Amino acid sequence: MNIFVGSLPFRLEEAELKELFEAYGEVASARIITDKFSGRSRGFGFVEMPDDAAAQKAIDELNNAEISGRTIVVNKSEEKKDSDRKRSFGGGQGGGNRDGNRRGGFNREGGNRRDY
């Protein structure tokens, strides 16, 4: 079972996350998600446990637990839908700005520029 773990302390290491869940059974992997630019923790991660019963026990007992002064959130991870992956932010297909142009980004000279 894939488990989502949120509100993690930013200094928590993957080895510590794995150890936390190993108290409930075998842990196949433990991963903390990091910012791709700074490399710093984003405060959440995922734990994979092959035994669903052990995973559910970990979820039940660790959800709302306090780790280093933070109350963590633990629940079954849901698979992302294709529609969630196709969202567009700030341009391209379906994007656009309030001037009505669909090039995205800043309104450069030309295009649908309006002077107010």
C-alpha beads as a LAMMPS data file, in Angstrom:
LAMMPS data file: protein, C-alpha beads

116 atoms
115 bonds

1 atom types
1 bond types

-500.0 500.0 xlo xhi
-500.0 500.0 ylo yhi
-500.0 500.0 zlo zhi

Masses

1 110.0

Atoms # bond

1 1 1 0.000 0.000 0.000
2 1 1 1.247 3.477 -0.824
3 1 1 0.858 5.891 2.110
4 1 1 0.872 9.698 2.017
5 1 1 2.547 11.423 4.972
6 1 1 2.045 15.185 5.268
7 1 1 3.013 18.027 7.604
8 1 1 6.416 16.472 8.167
9 1 1 9.113 18.410 10.012
10 1 1 11.373 19.934 7.350
11 1 1 14.514 18.451 8.966
12 1 1 13.194 14.874 9.006
13 1 1 15.373 12.494 6.962
14 1 1 14.095 9.628 4.806
15 1 1 15.824 7.094 7.085
16 1 1 13.885 8.487 10.072
17 1 1 10.601 8.301 8.144
18 1 1 11.325 4.682 7.212
19 1 1 12.203 3.825 10.813
20 1 1 8.950 5.376 12.049
21 1 1 6.900 3.066 9.812
22 1 1 9.077 -0.039 10.340
23 1 1 7.609 -0.272 13.839
24 1 1 4.416 -1.497 12.065
25 1 1 5.918 -3.841 9.469
26 1 1 8.125 -4.099 6.407
27 1 1 8.753 -0.853 4.534
28 1 1 9.595 -1.220 0.842
29 1 1 10.445 2.469 0.427
30 1 1 10.196 5.818 2.175
31 1 1 10.611 9.016 0.189
32 1 1 10.440 12.668 1.224
33 1 1 9.544 15.004 -1.630
34 1 1 11.995 17.859 -2.144
35 1 1 11.887 21.126 -4.051
36 1 1 13.609 20.620 -7.405
37 1 1 15.386 23.981 -7.249
38 1 1 16.496 24.273 -3.619
39 1 1 16.608 20.578 -2.705
40 1 1 14.794 21.320 0.565
41 1 1 11.978 19.165 1.913
42 1 1 8.468 20.172 0.855
43 1 1 7.092 18.736 4.117
44 1 1 5.467 15.603 2.750
45 1 1 6.397 12.174 1.516
46 1 1 5.304 8.662 0.653
47 1 1 5.876 5.298 2.304
48 1 1 5.315 1.993 0.507
49 1 1 4.397 -1.010 2.663
50 1 1 3.746 -4.399 0.994
51 1 1 1.467 -5.719 3.780
52 1 1 -1.870 -3.860 3.580
53 1 1 -2.889 -4.834 7.127
54 1 1 0.364 -3.474 8.583
55 1 1 0.020 -0.351 6.441
56 1 1 -3.519 0.276 7.669
57 1 1 -2.391 -0.161 11.286
58 1 1 0.400 2.393 10.687
59 1 1 -2.112 4.825 9.169
60 1 1 -4.537 4.395 12.071
61 1 1 -1.876 4.867 14.739
62 1 1 0.333 7.524 13.143
63 1 1 -2.335 9.861 11.753
64 1 1 -2.364 13.010 13.934
65 1 1 0.756 11.834 15.798
66 1 1 3.252 14.491 16.876
67 1 1 6.755 14.330 15.392
68 1 1 9.274 17.003 16.433
69 1 1 6.489 19.375 17.444
70 1 1 4.399 18.896 14.272
71 1 1 1.149 16.957 13.962
72 1 1 1.537 14.739 10.912
73 1 1 -1.192 13.610 8.524
74 1 1 -1.090 9.981 7.405
75 1 1 -3.510 8.386 4.965
76 1 1 -3.743 6.016 2.016
77 1 1 -2.294 7.635 -1.072
78 1 1 -4.689 7.942 -3.985
79 1 1 -3.448 7.468 -7.542
80 1 1 -3.388 10.721 -9.535
81 1 1 -5.989 10.891 -12.276
82 1 1 -4.960 11.877 -15.806
83 1 1 -7.155 14.990 -15.547
84 1 1 -5.096 16.162 -12.529
85 1 1 -1.886 15.854 -14.538
86 1 1 -3.143 17.863 -17.521
87 1 1 -3.886 21.111 -15.696
88 1 1 -2.320 24.139 -17.327
89 1 1 -1.077 27.101 -15.352
90 1 1 -0.272 30.347 -17.114
91 1 1 -0.354 29.688 -20.795
92 1 1 -0.516 27.194 -23.554
93 1 1 -3.687 25.295 -24.273
94 1 1 -6.579 26.598 -22.179
95 1 1 -4.437 29.238 -20.469
96 1 1 -4.400 32.882 -21.325
97 1 1 -4.509 36.149 -19.538
98 1 1 -7.093 38.834 -18.930
99 1 1 -6.244 40.554 -22.225
100 1 1 -7.573 37.506 -24.021
101 1 1 -4.347 36.406 -25.647
102 1 1 -3.471 32.764 -25.238
103 1 1 0.273 32.976 -25.641
104 1 1 0.776 32.825 -21.876
105 1 1 3.422 34.724 -19.974
106 1 1 3.772 38.477 -20.208
107 1 1 2.064 40.491 -22.899
108 1 1 4.860 41.521 -25.198
109 1 1 4.654 44.065 -27.986
110 1 1 2.226 43.014 -30.649
111 1 1 -0.500 40.486 -30.047
112 1 1 -3.629 41.725 -28.291
113 1 1 -2.111 44.571 -26.320
114 1 1 -4.484 47.129 -24.863
115 1 1 -3.558 50.579 -23.626
116 1 1 -5.671 51.786 -20.727

Bonds

1 1 1 2
2 1 2 3
3 1 3 4
4 1 4 5
5 1 5 6
6 1 6 7
7 1 7 8
8 1 8 9
9 1 9 10
10 1 10 11
11 1 11 12
12 1 12 13
13 1 13 14
14 1 14 15
15 1 15 16
16 1 16 17
17 1 17 18
18 1 18 19
19 1 19 20
20 1 20 21
21 1 21 22
22 1 22 23
23 1 23 24
24 1 24 25
25 1 25 26
26 1 26 27
27 1 27 28
28 1 28 29
29 1 29 30
30 1 30 31
31 1 31 32
32 1 32 33
33 1 33 34
34 1 34 35
35 1 35 36
36 1 36 37
37 1 37 38
38 1 38 39
39 1 39 40
40 1 40 41
41 1 41 42
42 1 42 43
43 1 43 44
44 1 44 45
45 1 45 46
46 1 46 47
47 1 47 48
48 1 48 49
49 1 49 50
50 1 50 51
51 1 51 52
52 1 52 53
53 1 53 54
54 1 54 55
55 1 55 56
56 1 56 57
57 1 57 58
58 1 58 59
59 1 59 60
60 1 60 61
61 1 61 62
62 1 62 63
63 1 63 64
64 1 64 65
65 1 65 66
66 1 66 67
67 1 67 68
68 1 68 69
69 1 69 70
70 1 70 71
71 1 71 72
72 1 72 73
73 1 73 74
74 1 74 75
75 1 75 76
76 1 76 77
77 1 77 78
78 1 78 79
79 1 79 80
80 1 80 81
81 1 81 82
82 1 82 83
83 1 83 84
84 1 84 85
85 1 85 86
86 1 86 87
87 1 87 88
88 1 88 89
89 1 89 90
90 1 90 91
91 1 91 92
92 1 92 93
93 1 93 94
94 1 94 95
95 1 95 96
96 1 96 97
97 1 97 98
98 1 98 99
99 1 99 100
100 1 100 101
101 1 101 102
102 1 102 103
103 1 103 104
104 1 104 105
105 1 105 106
106 1 106 107
107 1 107 108
108 1 108 109
109 1 109 110
110 1 110 111
111 1 111 112
112 1 112 113
113 1 113 114
114 1 114 115
115 1 115 116
